[in-house]
Amino acid sequence: MKPTKFDAILALVGGELTQIAGGTIEYHDGQTPPSESAIDTKLASMISDWEAQEYARNRQADYPDWGTQLNKIYDDGVTKWKSEMVDPVKAKWPKDNSGPVE
């Protein structure tokens, strides 16, 4: 899931946080709340990292389940599994997020 402001705050302060209805955050164990600019910077960084991994999420959705893949390896070997199951998905969803390439 796309990172949220709560995720950014948690990454900055660590430990335990509680998000209360209405978006209020309760800090525990003497944590110091981060500044809004620190939160905004961290959130922007986390969203950028998340967006850069879009290809990986798309690939994951396109790969067959593990049981099917393991059967392919057992029946036909690793080379055919790679060329017939893995490579087409990687070609469809390149790391530069330019997919889908048909």
C-alpha angles and dihedrals in degrees: 000000000000111000118259135205088262090056090052092050091048091051090051100046104023122196122073125337131173123209110209124202111282093037098280113147123215115207122209136198095027096299116171113230111239121238120264090247091053090049092048092048093048092046092050090051093048092048091049091052091046092050091048088059095054091109090057093052090048092049092050091054092050100047116096116248118279094255092057091046093049091049089052091051092048095046101038108014135247095288094059092041090054096044097042103034111018106034096051091054092047090049091049094050109036120192091249089069091239093130158154091071109181 
